[in-house]
Amino acid sequence: MTDRRPATALTALRIEATVLMSLAIGQAGLAAGFLGGQEALKPVHGANAFVLLAVTVVLVLTAAVHRRRGGGRWPVLAGTILLAVEITQLLLARADVVGAHIFLGIVFVVLATLVTSYLFRPGFVPSSTGPAVRG
C-alpha cells in the first residue's frame, strides 16, 4: 500500500513558488512579444499580471500556514516582498512608466527564482523526513 499523506504546507509552498516562477518567466516572454510588435500579446500580458498577483497572495497565505506549523519566517517575508514588488509593477504599468516597469519585472523574475530555489535547497528548509543538512 502506498503512503497517501495529504500535501504539507511546505509541499504546497514549493508547488506555488514553481508556478509563480514559471508564470513570471512567461510574463517576460509575453512582454518581449508585444514589445517586438505582437500587439495582441499586450492584453494577455495584462491578464497574466493578475494571475501572478493571485498566485503570490496564495503563496503568502501558504507561507503563513507553514510558519504557524513550525516553519521558518523567511518564506513569509519573501512572499510579502514579492507581493510588494508585484503591486508596484501594476502601479507602474497603469502609470505607463515602462523603463521602471521592465527593470522591476526583471527583479521580480530573479526574486521568484531565488525563492523557488531556496524552497528546494536541502537543509535550507527543514525536512520532516530526515536530518537537516547545514551549509
Number of C-alpha atoms within 10 A of each C-alpha: 3 4 5 6 6 7 9 13 19 22 15 16 23 21 15 19 25 19 18 24 23 15 19 23 19 15 21 15 14 22 20 15 16 16 12 9 10 12 13 11 17 17 12 14 20 15 12 17 19 14 15 20 18 13 18 24 16 17 27 22 17 23 27 19 17 21 17 12 12 9 18 16 13 13 24 20 14 18 24 18 16 23 21 15 17 21 15 16 22 17 13 17 16 11 10 11 12 13 11 14 20 16 11 17 21 15 14 22 20 15 18 24 19 14 21 21 16 14 21 15 12 15 15 15 17 18 13 7 6 8 10 13 12 8 6
